[in-house]
Amino acid sequence: MDLDDKSARMALLRLGFLEAISAALADRTAIFELISKSANRDNALNAIVRHLGIEKHHAQAVLDLPLTSFTMAATTATNAELREVRSHASTHREGTGAAEH
């Protein structure tokens, strides 16, 4: 695997996490409610998986976010990074002829 392939792979991995985090930030009230009403961490994790329709490791990243990640500035920065990573991933897929999901 060359450096460009590795970079594209890392961008795709990052994309999944950023999409999950962005979804949680956009639906913060429901996420906070799910967490606060959960009996424990595992229940909160599973509730986030179900609510956002994401994988467990992405839900873990959401659950591990510090509260300062929910500020407007941090949300804006996350969404900007998401756009940048999407652009990078899209450029790579177009360059390789891979179909988008």
matplotlib code that plots the C-alpha trace (Angstrom):
import matplotlib.pyplot as plt

x = [0.0, 1.5, 1.3, -1.6, -3.6, -2.8, -3.9, -7.1, -7.8, -7.2, -9.5, -12.3, -11.9, -11.9, -15.0, -17.0, -16.1, -16.8, -20.2, -21.2, -20.0, -21.6, -24.9, -24.7, -23.9, -26.9, -29.1, -27.5, -30.7, -31.8, -28.2, -28.0, -31.4, -30.4, -27.2, -28.9, -31.7, -29.4, -28.7, -25.0, -22.4, -23.2, -26.9, -26.0, -23.7, -26.4, -29.0, -26.7, -26.1, -29.8, -30.7, -28.1, -27.9, -24.1, -21.5, -20.6, -17.0, -18.5, -21.0, -18.0, -16.4, -19.7, -19.9, -16.3, -16.7, -16.0, -18.9, -16.9, -17.2, -20.9, -20.1, -20.9, -17.2, -16.4, -19.4, -18.5, -14.9, -16.1, -18.5, -15.7, -13.4, -16.2, -16.6, -12.8, -12.5, -15.6, -14.0, -10.7, -12.5, -14.7, -11.6, -9.9, -12.9, -13.3, -9.6, -9.8, -13.2, -14.7, -18.4, -19.7, -21.8]
y = [0.0, 3.3, 6.5, 7.9, 4.7, 4.9, 8.5, 7.8, 4.9, 7.1, 9.7, 7.2, 6.0, 9.5, 10.2, 7.6, 9.1, 12.7, 11.7, 10.1, 13.0, 15.5, 13.7, 13.7, 17.4, 18.1, 16.1, 17.0, 17.4, 13.8, 12.5, 14.2, 12.8, 9.3, 9.4, 10.9, 8.3, 5.4, 3.1, 2.8, 3.4, 0.3, 1.2, 4.7, 3.3, 1.0, 3.8, 6.0, 3.2, 2.7, 6.4, 7.4, 4.1, 4.0, 1.4, 0.8, 2.2, 5.4, 5.6, 5.2, 8.2, 10.2, 9.1, 10.0, 13.6, 16.3, 18.7, 21.5, 19.6, 20.7, 24.5, 26.3, 26.9, 23.3, 22.2, 24.5, 23.2, 19.6, 20.3, 22.1, 19.1, 16.8, 18.7, 18.6, 14.9, 14.2, 16.2, 14.3, 10.9, 11.9, 13.0, 9.7, 7.6, 9.6, 9.1, 5.3, 4.9, 3.4, 3.8, 6.1, 4.5]
z = [0.0, -1.0, 1.0, -1.1, -0.4, 3.3, 3.4, 1.6, 4.0, 7.0, 5.6, 5.2, 8.7, 10.0, 7.9, 9.7, 13.1, 12.0, 10.5, 13.8, 15.9, 13.6, 13.8, 17.6, 17.7, 15.5, 17.8, 21.1, 23.1, 22.3, 22.9, 26.3, 27.2, 26.1, 28.2, 31.3, 31.3, 30.8, 33.7, 32.9, 30.2, 28.2, 28.1, 27.0, 24.3, 22.9, 23.0, 20.9, 18.4, 18.0, 17.9, 15.4, 13.5, 13.8, 14.7, 18.3, 18.0, 16.5, 19.4, 21.8, 20.2, 20.7, 24.3, 25.0, 23.7, 26.2, 26.8, 25.3, 21.9, 21.9, 21.9, 18.7, 17.9, 18.3, 16.3, 13.5, 13.5, 13.5, 10.5, 8.6, 9.1, 8.0, 4.8, 4.2, 4.8, 2.6, -0.2, 0.2, 0.3, -2.7, -4.7, -4.0, -5.0, -8.2, -9.0, -8.5, -10.1, -6.9, -6.4, -3.7, -1.0]

ax = plt.figure().add_subplot(projection="3d")
ax.plot(x, y, z, "-o")
ax.set_aspect("equal")
plt.show()
